[in-house]
Amino acid sequence: MPPIILIAALGLGLMARAHFGARILPSEPAAAIGSLAIGASIALVFSALRELQRAKTAFDVRKPTRSLVETGVFALSRNPVYLSMMLLYVGAAFLLNSLWMLLLFLPTGSALCLAVIRPEERYLEHKFGDSYRAYRRRVRRWI
């Protein structure tokens, strides 16, 4: 479901861009910002994947979580994979220089939070109890 939310937002943003235009910045700075955001997104998701592999737990949200990962990027964000997805989205908005896509950033993040992150947090709290509650108090959801 998380990729579907991002793909839908990208599609809506691209349709709005095709019909209404509206650039964010001149092309060169927009491309530079977009490239940096996508690079950060890739680094973040690979760091999260490495931590999940070390903990021998699933990357796929449809599979059960075996352990609570609190190391590496998970010590900075409870949701580094979703943060990575949002960075990828912002990077695409800047690379395509689409104000419409950028305007959909907050609704997209909110949809991701409501439809995916909150149910995941309930699952983790049920599975890990006090350990997860303590982790949630120490580490922010995003950054």
TIMAR-351527 format. One line per 2 residues: number of its first residue (from 1); their letters; for each residue x negated, y, z of N, C-alpha, C, CB. Coordinates in Angstrom, 2 decimals. Glycine has a CB too. Layout:
BEGIN
NUM	A	X Y Z X Y Z X Y Z X Y Z  ... .
END
This chain:
BEGIN
1	MP	-0.79 -1.21 0.00 0.00 0.00 0.00 -0.84 1.28 0.00 0.91 -0.01 1.18  -1.98 1.36 0.74 -2.75 2.61 0.72 -3.16 3.05 -0.70 -3.98 2.44 1.57 .
3	PI	-3.66 2.14 -1.55 -4.02 2.60 -2.89 -2.82 3.10 -3.68 -4.70 1.48 -3.66  -1.64 2.52 -3.44 -0.44 2.94 -4.17 -0.11 4.39 -3.84 0.75 2.02 -3.83 .
5	IL	-0.25 4.76 -2.58 0.04 6.14 -2.17 -0.90 7.10 -2.90 -0.11 6.30 -0.63  -2.19 6.77 -2.95 -3.15 7.64 -3.63 -2.92 7.68 -5.13 -4.56 7.18 -3.34 .
7	IA	-2.64 6.54 -5.74 -2.40 6.49 -7.19 -1.15 7.30 -7.54 -2.24 5.02 -7.67  -0.11 7.19 -6.73 1.12 7.97 -6.97 0.83 9.46 -6.88 2.22 7.58 -5.97 .
9	AL	0.07 9.87 -5.87 -0.27 11.29 -5.72 -1.12 11.77 -6.89 -1.01 11.53 -4.39  -2.10 10.95 -7.31 -2.92 11.31 -8.46 -2.06 11.45 -9.72 -4.03 10.25 -8.69 .
11	GL	-1.13 10.53 -9.89 -0.24 10.59 -11.06 0.62 11.84 -11.05 0.65 9.37 -11.10  1.21 12.16 -9.89 2.03 13.38 -9.79 1.18 14.62 -10.06 2.68 13.48 -8.39 .
13	GL	-0.02 14.62 -9.48 -0.91 15.77 -9.69 -1.31 15.92 -11.15 -2.14 15.63 -8.84  -1.58 14.81 -11.81 -1.95 14.87 -13.23 -0.78 15.34 -14.10 -2.43 13.50 -13.71 .
15	MA	0.43 14.89 -13.78 1.60 15.35 -14.54 1.80 16.85 -14.35 2.87 14.59 -14.10  1.69 17.33 -13.11 1.85 18.76 -12.85 0.74 19.55 -13.56 1.82 19.05 -11.33 .
17	RA	-0.47 19.01 -13.53 -1.60 19.67 -14.22 -1.33 19.77 -15.72 -2.92 18.90 -13.96  -0.80 18.70 -16.31 -0.53 18.69 -17.75 0.53 19.72 -18.13 -0.09 17.29 -18.20 .
19	HF	1.52 19.91 -17.25 2.62 20.82 -17.57 2.35 22.27 -17.17 3.86 20.36 -16.90  1.61 22.47 -16.07 1.47 23.82 -15.53 0.05 24.34 -15.45 2.06 23.86 -14.19 .
21	GA	-0.93 23.50 -15.69 -2.33 23.96 -15.60 -2.73 24.28 -14.17 -2.54 25.18 -16.47  -3.28 25.42 -13.95 -3.73 25.93 -12.65 -5.01 25.23 -12.17 -2.63 25.75 -11.61 .
23	RI	-6.11 25.92 -12.37 -7.42 25.41 -11.97 -7.74 25.86 -10.55 -8.50 25.88 -12.95  -8.65 25.12 -9.92 -9.09 25.45 -8.56 -10.18 26.50 -8.62 -9.59 24.19 -7.81 .
25	LP	-11.20 26.22 -9.42 -12.41 27.04 -9.53 -12.91 27.00 -10.97 -13.51 26.54 -8.55  -13.91 27.80 -11.29 -14.57 27.61 -12.58 -15.12 26.17 -12.66 -15.72 28.66 -12.78 .
27	SE	-15.27 25.66 -13.85 -15.60 24.24 -14.07 -16.84 23.74 -13.35 -15.77 24.00 -15.52  -17.95 24.47 -13.42 -19.20 23.97 -12.83 -19.13 23.80 -11.31 -20.33 24.91 -13.17 .
29	PA	-18.69 24.80 -10.55 -18.61 24.57 -9.10 -17.57 23.50 -8.74 -18.27 25.87 -8.39  -16.47 23.45 -9.48 -15.46 22.43 -9.20 -16.04 21.04 -9.41 -14.22 22.64 -10.10 .
31	AA	-16.80 20.85 -10.49 -17.41 19.55 -10.77 -18.44 19.19 -9.70 -18.07 19.55 -12.16  -19.20 20.17 -9.24 -20.20 19.90 -8.19 -19.54 19.48 -6.89 -21.08 21.15 -7.96 .
33	IG	-18.49 20.19 -6.48 -17.78 19.85 -5.25 -17.13 18.47 -5.40 -16.70 20.92 -4.92  -16.53 18.22 -6.54 -15.90 16.93 -6.78 -16.90 15.79 -6.72 -15.20 16.92 -8.12 .
35	SL	-18.05 15.98 -7.31 -19.09 14.94 -7.29 -19.59 14.68 -5.88 -20.26 15.34 -8.20  -19.78 15.74 -5.10 -20.22 15.57 -3.71 -19.17 14.82 -2.88 -20.50 16.94 -3.07 .
37	AI	-17.92 15.17 -3.07 -16.85 14.50 -2.31 -16.77 13.02 -2.68 -15.48 15.19 -2.57  -16.89 12.71 -3.95 -16.84 11.31 -4.38 -18.07 10.55 -3.88 -16.75 11.21 -5.93 .
39	GA	-19.23 11.18 -3.92 -20.43 10.55 -3.36 -20.28 10.25 -1.88 -21.65 11.43 -3.58  -19.74 11.22 -1.13 -19.50 11.01 0.31 -18.48 9.90 0.53 -19.01 12.32 0.98 .
41	SI	-17.47 9.84 -0.30 -16.45 8.80 -0.21 -17.07 7.41 -0.39 -15.36 9.03 -1.25  -17.91 7.27 -1.39 -18.55 5.98 -1.67 -19.46 5.57 -0.51 -19.35 6.04 -2.99 .
43	AL	-20.26 6.51 -0.02 -21.15 6.20 1.10 -20.36 5.79 2.33 -22.05 7.42 1.43  -19.27 6.48 2.60 -18.45 6.19 3.77 -17.80 4.82 3.68 -17.39 7.26 3.93 .
45	VF	-17.23 4.48 2.54 -16.55 3.18 2.42 -17.55 2.03 2.51 -15.76 3.11 1.10  -18.75 2.20 1.94 -19.74 1.13 2.04 -20.27 0.99 3.47 -20.90 1.40 1.08 .
47	SA	-20.38 2.10 4.18 -20.78 2.03 5.59 -19.72 1.31 6.42 -21.01 3.45 6.16  -18.46 1.61 6.16 -17.36 0.94 6.87 -17.35 -0.55 6.53 -16.00 1.59 6.52 .
49	LR	-17.52 -0.87 5.28 -17.54 -2.27 4.86 -18.66 -3.04 5.55 -17.70 -2.37 3.33  -19.83 -2.43 5.64 -20.96 -3.06 6.33 -20.63 -3.34 7.79 -22.22 -2.17 6.24 .
51	EL	-20.01 -2.39 8.49 -19.65 -2.59 9.89 -18.60 -3.70 10.05 -19.13 -1.28 10.49  -17.64 -3.73 9.14 -16.61 -4.77 9.20 -17.21 -6.15 8.94 -15.50 -4.47 8.19 .
53	QR	-18.15 -6.22 8.02 -18.82 -7.50 7.74 -19.65 -7.95 8.94 -19.72 -7.38 6.49  -20.35 -7.03 9.56 -21.13 -7.37 10.77 -20.24 -7.92 11.87 -21.89 -6.14 11.27 .
55	AK	-19.06 -7.36 11.99 -18.12 -7.79 13.03 -17.32 -9.03 12.61 -17.17 -6.65 13.37  -17.54 -9.47 11.36 -16.84 -10.65 10.83 -15.32 -10.48 10.91 -17.26 -11.91 11.60 .
57	TA	-14.87 -9.30 10.49 -13.44 -9.03 10.45 -13.06 -8.56 9.05 -13.03 -7.97 11.52  -11.79 -8.60 8.74 -11.30 -8.36 7.38 -11.34 -6.89 6.99 -9.89 -8.87 7.25 .
59	FD	-11.69 -6.67 5.74 -11.60 -5.35 5.12 -10.17 -5.14 4.61 -12.64 -5.19 3.95  -9.56 -6.20 4.14 -8.21 -6.19 3.59 -7.20 -6.01 4.72 -7.92 -7.51 2.80 .
61	VR	-6.40 -4.96 4.64 -5.44 -4.67 5.71 -4.33 -5.70 5.82 -4.83 -3.30 5.49  -4.16 -6.53 4.80 -3.12 -7.57 4.84 -3.57 -8.79 5.63 -2.73 -7.98 3.42 .
63	KP	-4.85 -8.86 5.97 -5.38 -9.99 6.73 -5.52 -9.59 8.20 -6.75 -10.46 6.16  -5.45 -10.57 9.10 -5.55 -10.24 10.53 -6.94 -9.71 10.91 -5.23 -11.47 11.36 .
65	TR	-6.93 -8.79 11.84 -8.17 -8.23 12.38 -8.68 -9.17 13.46 -7.95 -6.79 12.94  -9.96 -9.51 13.39 -10.53 -10.44 14.37 -11.20 -9.73 15.54 -11.53 -11.34 13.70 .
67	SL	-11.68 -8.52 15.27 -12.35 -7.80 16.36 -12.17 -6.30 16.16 -13.85 -8.15 16.42  -12.27 -5.59 17.25 -12.19 -4.14 17.24 -13.58 -3.59 16.94 -11.64 -3.59 18.60 .
69	VE	-13.72 -2.90 15.82 -15.02 -2.37 15.41 -15.14 -0.94 15.91 -15.19 -2.44 13.86  -16.18 -0.68 16.71 -16.38 0.64 17.31 -17.76 1.20 17.00 -16.18 0.56 18.81 .
71	TG	-18.49 0.54 16.11 -19.87 0.94 15.80 -19.96 1.63 14.45 -20.79 -0.28 15.83  -21.12 2.22 14.20 -21.35 2.88 12.91 -20.35 3.99 12.66 -21.28 1.87 11.79 .
73	VF	-19.79 4.02 11.46 -18.84 5.08 11.11 -17.56 4.98 11.92 -18.51 5.02 9.63  -17.28 3.80 12.48 -16.09 3.64 13.32 -16.26 4.31 14.68 -15.77 2.15 13.51 .
75	AL	-17.47 4.72 15.01 -17.70 5.49 16.23 -17.39 6.98 16.00 -19.16 5.32 16.71  -17.27 7.37 14.73 -16.98 8.76 14.36 -15.54 8.96 13.93 -17.91 9.21 13.25 .
77	SR	-14.94 7.93 13.36 -13.58 8.00 12.84 -12.92 6.64 13.03 -13.56 8.43 11.34  -11.66 6.65 13.50 -10.95 5.38 13.62 -10.53 4.86 12.25 -9.72 5.54 14.52 .
79	NP	-10.55 5.72 11.26 -10.07 5.35 9.93 -11.05 5.77 8.83 -8.71 5.98 9.67  -12.29 5.31 8.88 -13.24 5.77 7.86 -12.89 5.33 6.44 -14.62 5.26 8.21 .
81	VY	-12.20 4.21 6.29 -11.82 3.76 4.94 -10.75 4.70 4.37 -11.30 2.30 4.97  -9.78 5.07 5.19 -8.74 5.99 4.71 -9.32 7.39 4.52 -7.56 6.02 5.71 .
83	LS	-10.24 7.77 5.36 -10.94 9.05 5.17 -11.68 9.03 3.85 -11.92 9.32 6.34  -12.31 7.91 3.54 -13.00 7.74 2.27 -12.03 7.89 1.10 -13.69 6.38 2.22 .
85	MM	-10.85 7.30 1.23 -9.85 7.41 0.17 -9.43 8.86 -0.05 -8.62 6.55 0.50  -9.28 9.60 1.05 -8.87 11.00 0.92 -10.00 11.84 0.33 -8.46 11.56 2.28 .
87	LL	-11.24 11.52 0.67 -12.38 12.22 0.04 -12.42 11.93 -1.46 -13.71 11.79 0.70  -12.14 10.70 -1.83 -12.08 10.33 -3.24 -10.99 11.13 -3.95 -11.83 8.81 -3.39 .
89	YV	-9.85 11.26 -3.30 -8.74 12.03 -3.86 -9.14 13.50 -4.07 -7.50 11.93 -2.94  -9.74 14.09 -3.04 -10.18 15.49 -3.15 -11.23 15.62 -4.25 -10.75 16.00 -1.79 .
91	GA	-12.15 14.66 -4.30 -13.17 14.68 -5.35 -12.56 14.64 -6.74 -14.12 13.52 -5.18  -11.55 13.79 -6.92 -10.87 13.71 -8.21 -10.16 15.03 -8.53 -9.86 12.55 -8.22 .
93	AF	-9.53 15.62 -7.52 -8.84 16.91 -7.74 -9.82 17.97 -8.22 -8.15 17.38 -6.44  -11.01 18.01 -7.61 -12.00 19.00 -8.02 -12.62 18.65 -9.37 -13.10 19.13 -6.96 .
95	LL	-12.92 17.37 -9.60 -13.49 16.99 -10.89 -12.53 17.30 -12.04 -13.85 15.50 -10.90  -11.25 17.07 -11.80 -10.24 17.39 -12.81 -9.82 18.85 -12.75 -9.02 16.49 -12.63 .
97	NS	-10.34 19.55 -11.74 -10.08 20.97 -11.54 -8.58 21.26 -11.54 -10.77 21.79 -12.64  -7.86 20.50 -10.73 -6.40 20.60 -10.68 -5.92 21.12 -9.33 -5.77 19.25 -10.96 .
99	LW	-5.43 22.34 -9.34 -4.86 22.92 -8.13 -3.67 22.09 -7.65 -4.43 24.37 -8.39  -2.88 21.56 -8.59 -1.71 20.77 -8.22 -2.10 19.53 -7.44 -0.93 20.38 -9.46 .
101	ML	-3.15 18.87 -7.89 -3.62 17.69 -7.16 -4.09 18.08 -5.76 -4.76 16.98 -7.93  -4.80 19.19 -5.67 -5.28 19.65 -4.37 -4.11 20.00 -3.45 -6.21 20.86 -4.55 .
103	LL	-3.06 20.59 -4.00 -1.89 20.94 -3.20 -1.17 19.70 -2.67 -0.92 21.77 -4.02  -1.35 18.58 -3.33 -0.73 17.33 -2.87 -1.58 16.60 -1.82 -0.50 16.40 -4.06 .
105	FL	-2.72 17.17 -1.46 -3.62 16.54 -0.49 -2.93 16.31 0.86 -4.87 17.39 -0.29  -2.35 17.34 1.44 -1.71 17.20 2.75 -0.51 16.26 2.73 -1.26 18.56 3.26 .
107	PT	0.39 16.37 1.75 1.48 15.39 1.71 0.97 13.94 1.52 2.45 15.74 0.59  -0.10 13.79 0.77 -0.66 12.45 0.55 -1.25 11.90 1.85 -1.74 12.49 -0.55 .
109	GS	-2.02 12.72 2.55 -2.59 12.31 3.83 -1.51 12.01 4.85 -3.52 13.38 4.37  -0.45 12.80 4.85 0.67 12.57 5.77 1.38 11.27 5.46 1.67 13.74 5.71 .
111	AL	1.59 10.99 4.18 2.23 9.73 3.79 1.37 8.55 4.20 2.49 9.71 2.27  0.08 8.66 3.99 -0.85 7.59 4.38 -0.79 7.37 5.90 -2.30 7.94 3.94 .
113	CL	-0.76 8.45 6.63 -0.71 8.36 8.09 0.59 7.71 8.56 -0.85 9.76 8.71  1.71 8.16 8.04 3.01 7.64 8.49 3.27 6.21 8.03 4.11 8.53 7.98 .
115	AV	2.93 5.91 6.78 3.27 4.60 6.22 2.25 3.51 6.52 3.42 4.72 4.75  1.00 3.90 6.77 -0.06 2.88 6.91 -0.77 2.96 8.25 -1.07 3.03 5.79 .
117	IR	-1.28 4.14 8.59 -2.14 4.25 9.77 -1.37 4.02 11.07 -2.79 5.62 9.81  -0.24 4.65 11.22 0.51 4.47 12.48 0.94 3.03 12.71 1.74 5.37 12.49 .
119	PE	1.48 2.33 11.69 1.78 0.91 11.91 0.52 0.09 12.24 2.47 0.32 10.68  -0.59 0.42 11.59 -1.84 -0.27 11.88 -2.27 -0.03 13.33 -2.94 0.20 10.92 .
121	ER	-2.11 1.19 13.79 -2.48 1.50 15.18 -1.61 0.74 16.17 -2.36 3.01 15.43  -0.33 0.59 15.86 0.55 -0.19 16.74 0.10 -1.65 16.78 2.03 -0.09 16.27 .
123	YL	-0.27 -2.18 15.62 -0.77 -3.56 15.54 -2.04 -3.72 16.39 -1.06 -3.94 14.07  -2.98 -2.78 16.24 -4.24 -2.87 16.99 -4.01 -2.72 18.49 -5.22 -1.79 16.51 .
125	EH	-3.11 -1.84 18.87 -2.81 -1.68 20.30 -2.19 -2.95 20.87 -1.87 -0.48 20.53  -1.30 -3.56 20.11 -0.69 -4.81 20.55 -1.74 -5.92 20.65 0.44 -5.23 19.58 .
127	KF	-2.64 -5.98 19.69 -3.63 -7.05 19.65 -4.75 -6.86 20.67 -4.22 -7.15 18.26  -5.25 -5.62 20.83 -6.43 -5.39 21.67 -6.13 -4.64 22.96 -7.45 -4.62 20.90 .
129	GD	-4.90 -4.16 23.14 -4.47 -3.56 24.39 -5.33 -2.41 24.89 -4.42 -4.59 25.42  -5.81 -2.53 26.14 -6.56 -1.45 26.78 -7.84 -1.10 26.04 -6.89 -1.84 28.19 .
131	SY	-8.47 -2.08 25.42 -9.70 -1.81 24.66 -9.42 -0.83 23.53 -10.31 -3.12 24.11  -8.31 -1.06 22.81 -7.96 -0.17 21.72 -7.53 1.21 22.23 -6.84 -0.78 20.87 .
133	RA	-6.77 1.23 23.31 -6.34 2.52 23.89 -7.56 3.35 24.31 -5.40 2.30 25.11  -8.56 2.71 24.89 -9.79 3.43 25.28 -10.52 3.94 24.05 -10.72 2.51 26.12 .
135	YR	-10.60 3.12 23.02 -11.25 3.51 21.76 -10.51 4.70 21.15 -11.28 2.32 20.75  -9.20 4.64 21.15 -8.37 5.72 20.59 -8.60 7.04 21.34 -6.88 5.34 20.63 .
137	RR	-8.81 6.95 22.63 -9.09 8.18 23.41 -10.47 8.75 23.09 -8.99 7.89 24.91  -11.43 7.89 22.78 -12.82 8.33 22.52 -13.05 8.83 21.11 -13.77 7.19 22.78 .
139	VR	-12.35 8.25 20.14 -12.64 8.51 18.72 -11.42 9.09 18.03 -13.10 7.21 18.01  -11.66 10.15 17.28 -10.56 10.79 16.55 -10.08 9.92 15.39 -11.01 12.16 16.01 .
141	RW	-8.86 10.19 14.95 -8.28 9.43 13.85 -9.07 9.66 12.56 -6.82 9.82 13.65  -9.34 10.90 12.22 -10.00 11.22 10.95 -11.48 11.52 11.18 -9.32 12.40 10.26 .
143	I	-11.78 12.67 11.76 -13.19 13.03 12.02 -13.27 13.82 13.32 -13.80 13.86 10.84 .
END
